[in-house]
Amino acid sequence: MATADDIPRSSGLLDRFRDVRRFSVCLAEGLNDADATAQSMDDASPTKWHLAHTSWFFETFLLRDHVADYRLFDEAYPYLFNSYYEAEGARHARPERGLLTRPSLTEVIDYRSHVDGATAEAMADFSEALLDLVELGLHHEQQHQELLLTDILHLFSRNPLKPAYSSKTPDRAAEPGPLQWIEGGTGIHQIGHDGSSFAFDCEGPRHDLLLHPHAIANRPVTNGEWLAFIEDGGYRDARHWLSDGWAWVHNEHIETPLYWNQTSDQEWVEFGLAGNHSLDLSAPVKHISLYEADAYAAWAGARLPTEAEWEVAAGQGLPNRGLVWEWTGSAYRPYPGFKSADGAVGEYNGKFMSGQSVLKGGSTATSPDHIRSSYRNFFYPQQRWQFTGLRLAQDL
């Protein structure tokens, strides 16, 4: 009888390739061509573009570069669906992705089928290095699956009809109980990926860091707790805010998390993938910026954890993770000894290590097998259309 060790890596990876690629298409089911084409803001991309870009990644870095006699599905697609790879040449402007009324959603699905078939046919002959590239492409696609959901949520939120992406009403969260403090590790600890499985390049190298006495909360901050911040005038009190955050609040007229609203009878509601629903006071607050997270922490007499504090705590069993991406107080900068890979794929993470902050943990929109304690998500401090929340920390 064959054992798992006898099964070629390419075979198992092909199964995973098919599962991940199929799931992306499933996420677009129920969307019409207009839904899949529109772009609600510069930070977001149309569903159709996500589906095509992730296919371009496999077509470009695997099929075009490493499969003899492969011909591009369409010579125009590299220009349309390259994201930010300077080494791959000119590309369509990001803010104008919503102008791509052609190709249609159906044609993009055909493109995906073409790439899937060619990749499946070639994978058995891929070297270990190419199989590593397949794995990178799959994790890249899982990132775009989450972006697809957050981008369609933002698009639908801008529609006065407030359409629902999903018919499944979210379950009400269990009563979280009072916030409790967990004493964190002190002294020298290691963070970063240990190399035992897949990780993005920015998650390493693993290295030592010194942690000072601190404690970290046993759960993220809830909607109910955030409502107390609002009712206490948190958005109107400059004492709690970083200077850039205070300017942002005033310039953008920020008064609540992104998708909160009040009905005519003053009931708080939140817009989500299932449309408008009553605000769940027990659920973690989400769709907040770093500025808001930092202001809340100051108001609560606490602070945001560093990414090292969070990661070490996760390794020791930090509870209630994976509900929202949790802002940390750490800048997204390279770890000691970090080097970008050679070639275009070296542009994947390293060149974005400026002006952004690290988030940890994953969210309900993140594929479960895409979550790990060393994962370093990163966004600019004003961005909040992702499923972003916070967990408090304090010095001891």
C-alpha positions as CSV (number, residue, x, y, z in Angstrom):
1,M,0.0,0.0,0.0
2,A,1.3,3.4,-0.9
3,T,2.0,5.8,1.9
4,A,1.9,9.6,1.9
5,D,5.6,9.7,1.4
6,D,5.2,7.7,-1.8
7,I,2.8,10.3,-3.4
8,P,4.7,12.8,-5.5
9,R,4.6,16.3,-4.2
10,S,3.2,17.5,-7.6
11,S,0.2,15.2,-7.2
12,G,-0.8,16.6,-3.8
13,L,-0.1,20.1,-4.9
14,L,-2.3,19.6,-8.0
15,D,-5.2,18.7,-5.8
16,R,-4.7,21.8,-3.8
17,F,-4.3,23.9,-6.9
18,R,-7.7,22.7,-8.2
19,D,-9.4,23.3,-4.8
20,V,-8.0,26.9,-4.4
21,R,-8.8,27.8,-8.0
22,R,-12.3,26.4,-7.8
23,F,-13.0,28.3,-4.6
24,S,-12.2,31.6,-6.2
25,V,-14.8,31.0,-8.9
26,C,-17.3,30.0,-6.3
27,L,-16.8,33.3,-4.6
28,A,-18.0,35.0,-7.8
29,E,-21.2,32.9,-8.1
30,G,-24.3,35.1,-7.9
31,L,-22.5,38.2,-9.2
32,N,-23.5,39.6,-12.5
33,D,-21.0,41.1,-15.0
34,A,-21.7,44.6,-13.7
35,D,-21.1,43.5,-10.1
36,A,-17.8,41.9,-11.1
37,T,-16.7,45.0,-13.2
38,A,-17.3,48.0,-10.9
39,Q,-14.6,49.5,-8.8
40,S,-15.7,51.5,-5.7
41,M,-12.3,53.1,-4.8
42,D,-8.7,53.1,-5.8
43,D,-7.7,50.6,-3.0
44,A,-10.3,48.1,-4.2
45,S,-10.3,46.0,-7.4
46,P,-13.2,44.5,-9.3
47,T,-14.0,40.8,-8.8
48,K,-13.3,40.2,-12.4
49,W,-9.8,41.7,-12.1
50,H,-9.0,39.5,-9.1
51,L,-10.0,36.4,-11.0
52,A,-7.9,37.4,-14.0
53,H,-4.9,38.7,-12.1
54,T,-4.4,35.4,-10.1
55,S,-4.5,33.6,-13.4
56,W,-2.0,36.0,-14.9
57,F,0.3,35.1,-12.0
58,F,0.4,31.4,-12.9
59,E,0.4,32.0,-16.7
60,T,3.3,34.5,-16.4
61,F,5.7,33.0,-13.8
62,L,5.0,29.3,-14.6
63,L,3.6,28.7,-18.0
64,R,5.1,31.5,-20.0
65,D,8.5,31.2,-18.4
66,H,8.9,27.4,-17.9
67,V,6.6,25.5,-20.3
68,A,8.0,25.0,-23.8
69,D,5.7,26.2,-26.6
70,Y,3.1,27.7,-24.3
71,R,1.2,30.5,-25.9
72,L,-0.5,33.3,-24.0
73,F,-4.3,33.1,-23.9
74,D,-4.5,36.7,-25.0
75,E,-1.5,39.0,-25.8
76,A,-3.4,42.0,-24.2
77,Y,-3.9,40.3,-20.8
78,P,-0.4,40.9,-19.3
79,Y,-1.0,44.6,-19.7
80,L,-4.5,44.4,-18.2
81,F,-3.8,42.1,-15.3
82,N,-0.3,42.8,-14.1
83,S,-0.6,44.4,-10.6
84,Y,2.6,46.1,-9.6
85,Y,5.5,44.1,-11.1
86,E,7.8,46.7,-12.6
87,A,9.9,43.9,-14.1
88,E,6.9,42.8,-16.1
89,G,6.6,46.1,-17.9
90,A,3.7,48.6,-18.4
91,R,0.3,47.9,-17.0
92,H,-3.2,49.3,-16.8
93,A,-3.6,52.0,-14.1
94,R,-4.9,50.6,-10.8
95,P,-7.5,53.3,-10.2
96,E,-9.0,52.5,-13.7
97,R,-9.5,48.8,-13.3
98,G,-13.2,49.4,-13.1
99,L,-13.2,50.7,-16.6
100,L,-12.4,47.2,-18.0
101,T,-15.9,46.4,-19.2
102,R,-14.1,44.0,-21.6
103,P,-13.2,41.2,-21.3
104,S,-16.5,40.0,-19.8
105,L,-16.8,37.9,-16.6
106,T,-17.5,34.8,-18.8
107,E,-14.3,35.5,-20.9
108,V,-12.3,35.8,-17.6
109,I,-13.6,32.4,-16.4
110,D,-12.6,31.0,-19.8
111,Y,-9.1,32.4,-19.2
112,R,-9.0,30.7,-15.8
113,S,-10.0,27.4,-17.4
114,H,-7.3,27.7,-20.0
115,V,-4.6,28.4,-17.4
116,D,-5.9,25.7,-15.1
117,G,-5.7,23.1,-17.8
118,A,-2.2,24.0,-19.0
119,T,-0.9,24.1,-15.4
120,A,-2.4,20.8,-14.5
121,E,-0.9,19.2,-17.6
122,A,2.5,20.6,-16.9
123,M,2.8,20.2,-13.2
124,A,4.0,16.6,-13.1
125,D,7.2,17.7,-14.8
126,F,7.8,20.8,-12.6
127,S,11.0,20.9,-10.6
128,E,11.0,21.5,-6.8
129,A,11.7,25.2,-7.4
130,L,8.7,25.5,-9.7
131,L,6.5,23.6,-7.3
132,D,7.5,26.2,-4.7
133,L,6.4,28.8,-7.1
134,V,3.0,27.0,-7.5
135,E,2.6,27.1,-3.8
136,L,3.4,30.8,-3.7
137,G,0.8,31.4,-6.4
138,L,-1.8,29.5,-4.3
139,H,-1.2,31.6,-1.2
140,H,-1.2,34.7,-3.4
141,E,-4.6,33.6,-4.7
142,Q,-5.9,33.1,-1.1
143,Q,-4.9,36.6,-0.4
144,H,-7.0,37.7,-3.4
145,Q,-9.9,35.6,-2.2
146,E,-10.1,37.7,0.9
147,L,-9.6,40.9,-1.1
148,L,-12.4,39.9,-3.4
149,L,-14.8,39.6,-0.4
150,T,-13.7,42.9,1.2
151,D,-13.8,44.7,-2.2
152,I,-17.3,43.5,-3.1
153,L,-18.4,44.4,0.4
154,H,-17.2,48.0,-0.1
155,L,-18.7,48.2,-3.5
156,F,-22.2,47.0,-2.3
157,S,-21.9,49.4,0.7
158,R,-21.8,52.3,-1.8
159,N,-25.0,51.2,-3.5
160,P,-28.1,52.9,-2.0
161,L,-30.0,49.6,-2.3
162,K,-27.5,48.0,0.1
163,P,-27.5,44.7,-1.7
164,A,-26.4,41.5,0.1
165,Y,-23.6,39.4,-1.3
166,S,-24.6,36.5,0.9
167,S,-28.0,35.2,2.0
168,K,-26.5,33.8,5.2
169,T,-27.1,36.0,8.2
170,P,-24.1,36.1,10.5
171,D,-24.4,34.1,13.7
172,R,-24.6,36.2,16.8
173,A,-21.4,36.1,18.8
174,A,-21.3,34.6,22.3
175,E,-21.1,36.9,25.3
176,P,-17.4,37.6,25.5
177,G,-17.2,38.1,29.2
178,P,-15.0,40.7,30.9
179,L,-11.6,41.5,29.3
180,Q,-8.8,39.7,31.1
181,W,-5.1,40.2,30.9
182,I,-2.6,37.5,30.1
183,E,1.0,38.1,31.2
184,G,3.3,38.0,28.2
185,G,6.7,36.5,27.8
186,T,9.7,38.5,28.8
187,G,13.4,38.3,27.9
188,I,14.8,37.0,24.7
189,H,12.3,35.3,22.4
190,Q,12.3,34.3,18.7
191,I,9.8,35.4,16.1
192,G,9.5,34.8,12.4
193,H,8.7,31.6,10.5
194,D,10.7,28.5,11.4
195,G,10.9,27.2,7.8
196,S,8.9,24.1,8.4
197,S,6.2,24.9,5.9
198,F,5.2,27.6,3.4
199,A,5.7,31.2,4.4
200,F,6.0,34.5,2.6
201,D,9.5,35.9,2.4
202,C,8.7,38.8,4.7
203,E,8.0,36.3,7.6
204,G,11.7,35.6,8.0
205,P,14.4,35.2,8.9
206,R,13.6,33.9,12.3
207,H,15.4,36.1,14.9
208,D,15.8,37.1,18.5
209,L,14.0,40.0,20.2
210,L,13.9,41.3,23.7
211,L,10.5,41.6,25.3
212,H,9.9,43.8,28.3
213,P,7.2,43.0,31.0
214,H,3.7,43.4,29.5
215,A,0.3,41.8,29.3
216,I,-2.0,41.2,26.4
217,A,-5.8,41.0,26.3
218,N,-7.5,37.6,26.1
219,R,-9.7,38.7,23.2
220,P,-10.3,41.5,20.7
221,V,-12.2,44.7,21.6
222,T,-16.0,44.3,21.0
223,N,-18.6,46.4,19.2
224,G,-20.2,47.1,22.6
225,E,-16.9,48.4,24.0
226,W,-16.3,50.5,20.9
227,L,-19.8,52.0,21.3
228,A,-18.8,53.2,24.8
229,F,-15.8,54.9,23.2
230,I,-18.1,56.7,20.7
231,E,-20.6,57.7,23.4
232,D,-17.8,59.1,25.5
233,G,-16.8,61.4,22.7
234,G,-13.8,59.4,21.6
235,Y,-13.9,60.6,18.0
236,R,-14.1,64.3,19.3
237,D,-11.4,64.3,21.9
238,A,-7.9,65.1,20.4
239,R,-6.2,63.8,23.5
240,H,-6.5,60.2,22.3
241,W,-5.3,60.7,18.8
242,L,-2.1,60.7,16.9
243,S,-1.6,64.0,15.0
244,D,-2.1,62.3,11.6
245,G,-5.1,60.4,12.9
246,W,-6.7,63.6,14.3
247,A,-6.3,65.3,10.9
248,W,-7.7,62.2,9.2
249,V,-10.8,62.1,11.4
250,H,-11.5,65.8,10.7
251,N,-10.7,65.7,6.9
252,E,-12.8,62.5,6.3
253,H,-15.5,63.3,8.9
254,I,-15.0,60.0,10.6
255,E,-17.4,59.2,13.5
256,T,-17.8,55.4,13.5
257,P,-16.2,52.3,12.1
258,L,-16.6,52.1,8.4
259,Y,-19.9,50.2,8.0
260,W,-21.8,51.4,11.1
261,N,-25.0,53.4,10.7
262,Q,-28.0,54.4,12.7
263,T,-31.6,53.9,11.7
264,S,-34.3,56.6,12.0
265,D,-35.1,55.3,15.5
266,Q,-31.4,55.5,16.5
267,E,-30.8,51.7,16.3
268,W,-27.2,50.9,15.4
269,V,-26.8,48.7,12.4
270,E,-23.8,47.4,10.5
271,F,-23.5,46.6,6.8
272,G,-21.9,43.3,6.0
273,L,-21.7,40.7,3.3
274,A,-25.3,39.7,4.2
275,G,-26.5,43.3,4.0
276,N,-27.6,45.5,6.9
277,H,-28.1,43.8,10.3
278,S,-28.4,44.9,13.9
279,L,-25.1,45.7,15.5
280,D,-23.9,42.7,17.4
281,L,-22.4,44.2,20.6
282,S,-20.6,41.0,21.5
283,A,-18.8,40.6,18.2
284,P,-15.3,42.0,17.7
285,V,-15.2,45.5,16.2
286,K,-14.0,45.5,12.7
287,H,-13.3,47.9,9.7
288,I,-11.3,50.3,11.8
289,S,-8.0,52.0,10.9
290,L,-4.8,52.0,12.8
291,Y,-5.6,55.6,13.8
292,E,-8.8,54.5,15.4
293,A,-7.3,51.4,17.0
294,D,-4.5,53.5,18.5
295,A,-7.0,56.2,19.8
296,Y,-9.2,53.6,21.4
297,A,-6.2,52.0,23.1
298,A,-5.2,55.4,24.5
299,W,-8.7,56.1,25.7
300,A,-8.8,52.7,27.4
301,G,-5.5,53.4,29.2
302,A,-3.7,50.7,27.2
303,R,-1.7,50.4,24.0
304,L,-1.5,48.2,20.9
305,P,0.7,45.1,21.2
306,T,3.9,44.9,19.2
307,E,4.0,42.2,16.5
308,A,6.6,40.4,18.6
309,E,4.4,40.4,21.7
310,W,1.5,39.2,19.7
311,E,3.4,36.4,18.0
312,V,5.1,35.1,21.1
313,A,1.7,35.1,22.9
314,A,0.2,33.2,19.9
315,G,2.8,30.6,20.3
316,Q,1.8,30.2,23.9
317,G,-1.9,29.7,23.1
318,L,-3.3,33.3,22.8
319,P,-7.1,32.7,22.7
320,N,-9.7,34.1,20.3
321,R,-7.5,34.6,17.3
322,G,-8.6,34.6,13.6
323,L,-11.8,36.7,14.2
324,V,-10.4,40.0,12.9
325,W,-7.0,41.1,11.7
326,E,-5.5,42.8,14.7
327,W,-3.5,46.0,14.4
328,T,-0.2,46.1,16.1
329,G,2.0,49.0,17.0
330,S,4.8,47.7,14.8
331,A,5.9,49.2,11.5
332,Y,6.1,46.8,8.5
333,R,9.8,46.8,8.0
334,P,12.3,44.0,7.1
335,Y,13.5,41.5,9.7
336,P,17.3,41.4,10.3
337,G,18.9,39.6,7.3
338,F,15.8,39.8,5.0
339,K,16.6,39.8,1.3
340,S,14.1,39.9,-1.5
341,A,14.1,37.0,-4.0
342,D,15.7,37.5,-7.4
343,G,13.5,38.3,-10.4
344,A,10.0,39.7,-10.6
345,V,8.6,37.7,-7.7
346,G,11.1,39.5,-5.5
347,E,8.7,42.5,-5.8
348,Y,6.0,40.5,-3.9
349,N,6.6,42.0,-0.4
350,G,9.9,43.7,0.1
351,K,9.2,46.9,-1.8
352,F,6.1,47.7,0.3
353,M,8.1,47.9,3.6
354,S,7.5,51.7,4.0
355,G,4.8,53.6,5.8
356,Q,2.6,50.6,6.7
357,S,1.8,48.8,9.9
358,V,1.6,45.1,10.7
359,L,-1.6,43.2,11.5
360,K,-1.7,39.7,12.9
361,G,-4.1,36.9,13.3
362,G,-6.4,36.5,10.3
363,S,-10.2,37.1,10.0
364,T,-13.4,35.2,9.2
365,A,-12.7,36.1,5.6
366,T,-9.3,34.4,5.6
367,S,-8.9,30.8,4.5
368,P,-8.2,28.7,7.7
369,D,-5.1,27.1,6.1
370,H,-3.8,30.5,5.3
371,I,-3.5,31.6,8.9
372,R,-0.3,31.2,11.0
373,S,1.2,33.1,13.9
374,S,4.1,34.4,11.8
375,Y,1.9,35.9,9.1
376,R,2.6,39.6,8.6
377,N,-0.4,41.4,7.0
378,F,0.2,45.1,6.4
379,F,-1.8,48.2,5.5
380,Y,-1.5,51.9,5.6
381,P,-2.8,53.5,8.8
382,Q,-5.9,55.1,7.3
383,Q,-7.1,51.9,5.5
384,R,-10.1,50.1,7.1
385,W,-12.1,48.3,4.4
386,Q,-10.4,45.1,5.4
387,F,-11.7,43.0,8.4
388,T,-9.4,44.9,10.8
389,G,-9.8,45.2,14.6
390,L,-7.7,45.3,17.7
391,R,-6.5,43.6,20.9
392,L,-5.2,45.7,23.7
393,A,-1.8,45.4,25.5
394,Q,-0.3,47.1,28.5
395,D,3.1,47.6,30.1
396,L,3.7,45.9,33.5
